[in-house]
Amino acid sequence: MARLILFNKPFDVLSQFTDRGTQTTRRTLSDFIDVPGVYPAGRLDRDSEGLMLLTDDGRLQARIADPRYKLGKTYLAQVEGTIGDEALTALSRGVVLNDGPTRPAKAIAIDDPALWPRDPPVRFRKTVPDSWLQLTIHEGRNRQVRRMTAAVGHPTLRLVRKAIGEWTLGDLAPGEWREVRV
């Protein structure tokens, strides 16, 4: 039976088990998960937080990571400025990035979510408001959510992945993981 691990990746952690090619030591998955034979099914940027899936099954890993299977990835994004209907409509239709147009996404404005504090905290500026949105995408380009919000005039300040398909972060605290049945 395939193993599947849900992990809440903290901010400033690489989504791989080793840190190659740097002079400084950065935290990696191996600082949190000591399970032999599992590998990430997809990536999450070092400066992003939230749900990562790890498995020991190559087919399951491909099914989770491959956009062909259209597994939705849901993110909570704190953005600069007050997100309005025009920006939400643009995100919902898909925006044009430097590597081509994105697929349509589901984008809604939300109240500040109940999340753990980030360390270090997001920079607060009295003169620039911020707001939150929930964005579900069905592809996985490099830094896609950040590039999409920037394209509609709202750079991302904090990004937390909440769900991948049917799997959700639930009550996992940063750095915690649990194994689930596939």
PyMOL commands that set and color helices and strands:
alter all, ss='L'
color gray80, all
select helices_A, chain A and resi 29-31+58-65+67-69+85-93+144-151
alter helices_A, ss='H'
color red, helices_A
select strands_A, chain A and resi 4-9+39-40+49-55+73-80+96-97+100-101+106-110+130-137+156-164+167-168+177-180
alter strands_A, ss='S'
color yellow, strands_A
deselect
rebuild
show_as cartoon
